Amino acid sequence: MKIVFFVRDLGLGGVERCVALVSEGLIARGMDVSIVMLGGNRNLWAARTGQARVIDLSGTWQGKKPWTWLAGWRAARQQIKDTDILIPATFLMPLYMAYAVTRGLKTRVIGWVHGPLFELDQFATMNPIHRRACQYIYRRLNELVFVSEHARDSLARWLKQPIAEGWQVLPNFVDEEQHKVYPEKMASHTLQLLFVGRIAEEKQPHLWLETLECLNKKGIPARLTVVGDGPLEDWLKNTSKARQLDKQISFAGHQSNVGDYLAAADVLLLTSSFEGCPLVVLEAMPLGVVVASTNAGGVYELFGKRRSEFVVETASGEALAELISTQRRPELSIWLKQRAKHYSSGQILQQWMTLCLAPSPTKLKSADTESTGL
């Protein structure tokens, strides 16, 4: 069976990582997989995509140059002419091209949705043209895969329609290949907090400072390591200094492998406004790193019935500090290591295989048979 993924490129983002890992797993199970890059030529996952055909069309088709559109369309259509399944790995460019090149073909298209688009649109206020175009296409795809129930429910709200029969949830999975055995952490009187991700507005970095201040008031010595960079890095450094917290925060910059940082942490701090299925939590689970998180959509699903032991309902430093100070870390650490097995690569990839081998529900709807408006 031939499967093609459409991506913008293969940078270090979470979506690109998911494409690399799922492609690798499907190839190991006998699938013929190609990855078509439409918007750039970076492949920072070469070690994991070595057996896939990675095709760079970014020089043929460029979204801001209309005179390249026809050549790009032809090149992309050529890549999927004998494909069984086409998976646009995210919205915008991959989604648009997947819809355009399958006009008149019987190619099975499975959209892949990684985040809560309703919340994302509220936060970032999507360009109205892009909003209408994405909604138009998503309404016409019979099959969509979501990384969490929250992402699925969010799309239903965004499209103003019920959850469709062909919508399935396939969460991200633990990448066992990334994990190594670490020595037991040395006992320390200072609580080691860790944040991994972009230092950006949607991650609410003000909560990191508030959490440290509240822990200080409780008499709990704590340090925060920030792994990542972003537009608010200077603000964070200046504000932490103004609030006399700078000696409690260290900056590690962007890192492609965060295993060593997770292994040294007591608590992973997650303060996002919204999330799909955060990969960093799945990386923390097998190591038994306890999580303290805001109620960021899909994150709470990872903890099942024990969500209240990891997630606060109110996004405040006071609530996070209270949670951290009352967490039974040794017990929760053992539970998380067991919980990680629920998201093993073998289990989730088998669900991908079942999805790919199942017959398509129906053909892609055409505008003539679908009366739903934009």
C-alpha positions as CSV (number, residue, x, y, z in Angstrom):
1,M,0.0,0.0,0.0
2,K,1.3,3.4,-1.0
3,I,0.9,6.3,1.4
4,V,1.9,9.9,0.8
5,F,2.2,12.7,3.5
6,F,2.0,16.3,2.4
7,V,4.0,18.6,4.8
8,R,5.3,22.1,4.6
9,D,8.8,20.8,5.4
10,L,10.5,18.6,8.0
11,G,11.6,21.1,10.6
12,L,11.8,20.5,14.3
13,G,8.1,21.2,15.1
14,G,5.8,18.7,16.7
15,V,3.8,18.0,13.5
16,E,7.0,17.2,11.6
17,R,8.2,14.9,14.3
18,C,4.9,13.1,14.3
19,V,5.1,12.6,10.5
20,A,8.6,11.3,10.8
21,L,7.8,8.8,13.5
22,V,4.5,7.6,12.0
23,S,6.2,7.2,8.6
24,E,9.0,5.2,10.1
25,G,6.5,2.9,11.9
26,L,4.4,2.3,8.8
27,I,7.4,1.5,6.7
28,A,8.6,-1.0,9.3
29,R,5.1,-2.6,9.0
30,G,5.4,-3.0,5.2
31,M,3.9,0.3,3.9
32,D,5.4,2.2,1.0
33,V,5.7,5.8,2.3
34,S,6.6,9.1,0.6
35,I,6.8,12.5,2.3
36,V,6.3,15.5,0.0
37,M,7.7,18.9,1.2
38,L,5.8,21.8,-0.3
39,G,7.1,24.9,1.5
40,G,10.7,24.3,2.3
41,N,13.6,21.8,1.9
42,R,14.6,21.2,5.5
43,N,14.7,17.6,6.6
44,L,15.9,17.6,10.2
45,W,14.5,14.1,10.7
46,A,16.8,12.4,8.2
47,A,17.8,9.8,10.8
48,R,14.1,8.7,11.2
49,T,13.0,9.2,7.5
50,G,15.8,7.4,5.8
51,Q,13.6,4.6,4.4
52,A,10.9,7.0,3.2
53,R,11.1,8.8,-0.1
54,V,11.4,12.5,0.8
55,I,10.5,14.7,-2.2
56,D,11.1,18.4,-2.3
57,L,8.7,20.4,-4.4
58,S,9.3,23.7,-2.6
59,G,11.3,25.0,-5.6
60,T,8.5,24.1,-8.1
61,W,5.5,25.6,-6.3
62,Q,5.6,28.7,-4.1
63,G,2.4,30.0,-2.6
64,K,3.2,33.7,-3.0
65,K,4.1,33.3,-6.7
66,P,0.9,32.5,-8.7
67,W,2.8,31.8,-11.9
68,T,4.2,28.7,-10.1
69,W,0.9,27.3,-9.1
70,L,0.1,25.2,-12.2
71,A,3.6,23.7,-12.3
72,G,3.4,22.9,-8.6
73,W,0.0,21.4,-8.9
74,R,1.2,19.2,-11.7
75,A,4.3,18.1,-9.8
76,A,2.3,17.3,-6.7
77,R,-0.4,15.4,-8.7
78,Q,2.3,13.4,-10.3
79,Q,3.5,12.2,-6.9
80,I,0.1,10.9,-5.9
81,K,-1.1,9.5,-9.2
82,D,-0.9,5.8,-8.0
83,T,-1.1,6.5,-4.3
84,D,-3.7,4.7,-2.1
85,I,-3.8,7.2,0.7
86,L,-2.9,10.9,0.8
87,I,-2.5,12.5,4.3
88,P,-2.2,16.3,4.5
89,A,-0.3,16.5,7.8
90,T,-1.6,19.8,8.8
91,F,-3.9,22.6,7.7
92,L,-3.1,25.5,5.2
93,M,-0.6,24.6,2.5
94,P,-0.6,20.8,2.8
95,L,-4.4,20.7,3.2
96,Y,-5.0,23.0,0.2
97,M,-2.7,21.1,-2.1
98,A,-4.1,17.7,-1.1
99,Y,-7.6,18.9,-1.9
100,A,-6.5,20.5,-5.2
101,V,-4.5,17.5,-6.6
102,T,-7.1,14.9,-5.8
103,R,-9.9,16.6,-7.9
104,G,-11.2,13.9,-10.2
105,L,-9.2,11.1,-8.6
106,K,-10.3,8.3,-6.3
107,T,-7.4,8.8,-4.0
108,R,-8.3,8.3,-0.4
109,V,-7.6,11.5,1.7
110,I,-7.2,11.4,5.4
111,G,-6.8,14.8,7.1
112,W,-4.6,14.9,10.2
113,V,-5.5,17.5,12.8
114,H,-3.0,18.1,15.6
115,G,-4.4,21.0,17.5
116,P,-7.7,22.6,18.7
117,L,-8.5,24.8,15.7
118,F,-11.4,26.6,17.4
119,E,-9.1,27.8,20.2
120,L,-6.2,28.5,17.8
121,D,-8.4,30.7,15.7
122,Q,-9.6,32.6,18.8
123,F,-6.1,33.2,19.9
124,A,-4.4,34.0,16.6
125,T,-7.4,35.3,14.6
126,M,-6.9,33.4,11.4
127,N,-7.0,35.3,8.1
128,P,-10.7,35.2,7.0
129,I,-9.7,33.7,3.5
130,H,-7.7,30.9,5.1
131,R,-10.4,30.3,7.7
132,R,-13.1,29.9,5.0
133,A,-10.8,27.8,2.8
134,C,-9.8,25.4,5.6
135,Q,-13.4,25.0,6.8
136,Y,-14.6,24.4,3.2
137,I,-12.1,21.6,2.8
138,Y,-12.5,20.0,6.2
139,R,-16.2,19.8,5.7
140,R,-15.7,17.8,2.5
141,L,-13.2,15.3,3.9
142,N,-14.9,12.0,5.0
143,E,-11.9,11.0,7.1
144,L,-10.1,13.0,9.7
145,V,-7.6,11.8,12.3
146,F,-7.2,13.8,15.6
147,V,-4.4,13.6,18.2
148,S,-7.0,14.0,21.0
149,E,-10.7,14.1,21.7
150,H,-10.3,17.8,22.5
151,A,-8.9,18.5,19.1
152,R,-11.8,16.6,17.5
153,D,-14.4,18.4,19.6
154,S,-12.7,21.7,18.8
155,L,-13.0,21.2,15.1
156,A,-16.7,20.4,15.4
157,R,-17.2,23.7,17.2
158,W,-15.1,25.5,14.6
159,L,-17.1,24.0,11.7
160,K,-20.4,24.4,13.6
161,Q,-21.3,20.8,12.9
162,P,-21.6,17.5,14.8
163,I,-18.7,15.1,15.1
164,A,-18.8,13.1,11.8
165,E,-18.7,9.3,11.6
166,G,-15.3,9.2,9.8
167,W,-13.5,11.3,12.5
168,Q,-11.1,9.1,14.6
169,V,-8.8,9.9,17.5
170,L,-5.2,8.5,17.3
171,P,-3.1,10.1,20.0
172,N,0.6,10.7,19.6
173,F,2.8,8.0,21.1
174,V,5.9,7.5,23.2
175,D,9.1,7.4,21.1
176,E,10.9,4.6,22.8
177,E,13.9,5.1,20.6
178,Q,14.6,8.4,22.3
179,H,14.7,7.0,25.8
180,K,17.8,5.7,27.5
181,V,18.3,4.5,31.1
182,Y,19.3,7.4,33.4
183,P,20.8,7.1,36.8
184,E,18.5,7.8,39.8
185,K,18.3,11.5,40.5
186,M,20.3,12.7,43.5
187,A,18.3,14.0,46.4
188,S,18.1,17.8,46.4
189,H,16.5,20.3,48.7
190,T,15.7,22.4,45.6
191,L,12.7,21.5,43.5
192,Q,13.7,21.3,39.9
193,L,11.0,22.6,37.5
194,L,11.3,22.3,33.7
195,F,9.5,24.0,30.9
196,V,10.1,22.8,27.3
197,G,8.7,24.7,24.3
198,R,8.5,28.2,22.8
199,I,8.7,31.2,25.0
200,A,5.6,32.8,23.5
201,E,2.3,34.3,24.5
202,E,0.3,31.1,24.1
203,K,2.6,29.4,26.6
204,Q,1.8,32.0,29.2
205,P,5.3,32.5,30.6
206,H,4.0,34.9,33.2
207,L,2.7,31.9,35.0
208,W,6.2,30.5,35.4
209,L,7.2,33.6,37.4
210,E,4.0,33.6,39.4
211,T,4.5,29.9,40.2
212,L,8.1,30.5,41.5
213,E,6.9,33.4,43.6
214,C,4.1,31.4,45.2
215,L,6.5,28.5,45.9
216,N,8.9,30.9,47.5
217,K,6.0,32.2,49.8
218,K,5.4,28.5,50.7
219,G,9.0,28.1,51.7
220,I,9.7,25.6,48.9
221,P,13.0,26.4,47.2
222,A,12.7,25.9,43.5
223,R,14.6,26.5,40.2
224,L,13.1,26.6,36.7
225,T,15.0,25.5,33.6
226,V,13.6,26.8,30.3
227,V,14.4,24.7,27.3
228,G,13.4,26.6,24.2
229,D,13.4,30.1,22.7
230,G,10.9,32.5,21.3
231,P,9.7,36.1,21.0
232,L,9.2,36.6,24.7
233,E,12.6,35.5,25.8
234,D,13.9,39.0,26.4
235,W,10.7,39.9,28.2
236,L,11.1,36.9,30.5
237,K,14.7,37.6,31.3
238,N,14.0,41.3,32.1
239,T,10.9,40.6,34.1
240,S,12.4,37.8,36.1
241,K,15.3,40.2,37.0
242,A,12.9,43.0,37.9
243,R,11.0,40.5,40.2
244,Q,14.3,39.2,41.7
245,L,13.7,35.7,40.3
246,D,16.5,35.7,37.7
247,K,18.7,33.6,40.0
248,Q,16.0,30.9,40.0
249,I,15.7,30.6,36.2
250,S,18.2,29.2,33.7
251,F,17.9,29.2,30.0
252,A,19.1,26.2,27.9
253,G,18.0,27.5,24.5
254,H,16.5,25.3,21.8
255,Q,17.4,21.6,22.1
256,S,16.6,18.8,19.7
257,N,16.8,16.2,22.4
258,V,15.4,17.0,25.9
259,G,15.8,13.7,27.5
260,D,18.7,14.8,29.8
261,Y,16.7,17.8,31.0
262,L,13.7,15.7,31.7
263,A,15.7,13.1,33.6
264,A,17.0,15.9,35.9
265,A,13.6,17.4,36.5
266,D,11.2,16.9,39.4
267,V,8.2,18.6,37.7
268,L,7.4,19.4,34.1
269,L,5.6,22.7,34.0
270,L,3.0,23.0,31.2
271,T,1.2,26.3,31.0
272,S,-0.2,26.5,27.5
273,S,-3.4,28.2,26.6
274,F,-4.3,25.3,24.3
275,E,-2.8,22.0,23.3
276,G,-3.5,19.0,21.1
277,C,-1.6,16.1,22.5
278,P,1.7,17.5,23.8
279,L,4.7,15.4,22.9
280,V,6.8,16.6,25.8
281,V,4.3,15.0,28.3
282,L,4.7,11.7,26.4
283,E,8.5,12.1,26.7
284,A,8.2,12.8,30.4
285,M,5.9,9.8,31.2
286,P,8.3,6.9,30.8
287,L,10.9,8.8,32.9
288,G,8.3,9.2,35.7
289,V,8.6,13.0,35.6
290,V,5.5,14.5,37.3
291,V,3.5,17.1,35.4
292,A,1.8,20.2,36.6
293,S,-0.3,21.7,33.9
294,T,-3.0,24.2,33.1
295,N,-6.2,22.8,31.7
296,A,-4.9,23.1,28.1
297,G,-7.3,21.0,26.2
298,G,-5.9,17.6,25.1
299,V,-3.3,17.4,27.9
300,Y,-5.8,16.3,30.5
301,E,-6.8,13.2,28.4
302,L,-3.3,11.8,28.9
303,F,-4.0,11.4,32.6
304,G,-7.4,9.7,32.4
305,K,-9.3,9.7,35.7
306,R,-6.3,11.1,37.6
307,R,-6.3,14.4,35.8
308,S,-6.9,16.4,39.0
309,E,-3.5,15.2,40.3
310,F,-1.8,16.8,37.3
311,V,-4.0,19.6,36.0
312,V,-5.3,22.8,37.6
313,E,-8.7,24.2,36.6
314,T,-7.6,27.9,37.2
315,A,-4.6,29.1,35.2
316,S,-2.7,30.9,37.9
317,G,0.6,30.6,39.6
318,E,-1.1,30.2,42.9
319,A,-3.0,27.1,41.7
320,L,0.0,25.6,40.1
321,A,2.2,26.1,43.2
322,E,-0.5,24.6,45.4
323,L,-0.7,21.6,43.1
324,I,3.0,21.1,43.0
325,S,3.3,21.4,46.8
326,T,0.7,18.7,47.3
327,Q,1.6,16.2,44.6
328,R,2.8,12.8,45.9
329,R,5.6,12.6,43.5
330,P,7.1,9.1,44.2
331,E,3.6,7.5,43.8
332,L,2.7,9.6,40.7
333,S,6.1,8.8,39.1
334,I,5.4,5.1,39.3
335,W,1.9,5.5,37.9
336,L,3.2,7.7,35.0
337,K,5.7,5.0,34.0
338,Q,2.8,2.5,33.8
339,R,0.5,5.0,32.1
340,A,3.2,5.5,29.3
341,K,2.5,1.9,28.2
342,H,-1.0,3.0,27.1
343,Y,0.7,5.3,24.5
344,S,3.4,2.9,23.3
345,S,4.4,3.2,19.7
346,G,3.5,-0.5,19.0
347,Q,-0.1,0.1,20.2
348,I,-0.7,3.4,18.4
349,L,1.0,2.3,15.2
350,Q,-1.2,-0.7,15.1
351,Q,-4.2,1.6,15.2
352,W,-2.6,3.5,12.3
353,M,-2.3,0.2,10.4
354,T,-5.9,-0.7,11.1
355,L,-7.0,2.7,9.8
356,C,-4.9,2.5,6.6
357,L,-6.0,-1.1,5.8
358,A,-9.7,-0.4,6.4
359,P,-11.8,0.4,3.4
360,S,-12.5,4.1,2.8
361,P,-16.1,5.0,4.1
362,T,-17.0,6.9,0.9
363,K,-15.4,8.9,-1.8
364,L,-14.4,12.5,-1.1
365,K,-17.5,14.7,-1.3
366,S,-17.7,17.1,-4.2
367,A,-19.2,20.5,-4.0
368,D,-22.1,19.3,-6.1
369,T,-23.2,16.7,-3.5
370,E,-22.3,18.7,-0.3
371,S,-24.6,21.5,0.4
372,T,-23.0,22.7,3.7
373,G,-22.0,26.4,3.4
374,L,-18.7,28.0,4.3
